[in-house]
Amino acid sequence: MGIRRLNHAVLYIRDVQRSVAFYRDVLAFRVVHELPGAAFLQAPESDNDHDLGLFQVGPDVGDSTAGRSTVGLYHLAWTVETLADLADHASRLRAAGALVGASDHVTTKALYAKDPDGLEFEVNWLVPLDRVTEDMRATVATRPLDLDAEIAHWGADLVGMA
């Protein structure tokens, strides 16, 4: 019995409407179902019933301490098709004040951002498998992402690995 993929993630957040607005306006998720204090969102190109469940726990709860003083999930990662898509997300995340980093992991080009509750997520583009060389596989490195250089190298519209 093999696992096929991650179907959805559930986040506890302070304010469901604030979080819905962020994921809708910045990442283009759409609301597929709402309940009082909860919303279920779907990513633009997803065929999942929903990709993200948001459950409101109120304005007075503390920040997550996962990775600092407790165990817990570090981040979720969503993949885009092209480097043009990644550049668009970089602009949208920067404009929203949510972008906190951008890394080149050789075969993965990644943006890191935080939602309104400070929960971190990644938006990435994966080098197509048929373009990954043995040298790339053997390189364990993280460098700052130069998105313009990556677009010049790979092209803006090359579809990455799904």
Secondary structure, DSSP 8 states (H G I E B T S, - for coil): --------EEEEES-HHHHHHHHHHHH--EEEEEETTEEEEE-TT--SS-SEEEEE--TT-----BTTTB-----EEEE-SSHHHHHHHHHHHHHTT-EEEEEE-SSEEEEEEE-TT--EEEEEEE--GGG--HHHHH----EE--HHHHHHHH-TT-----
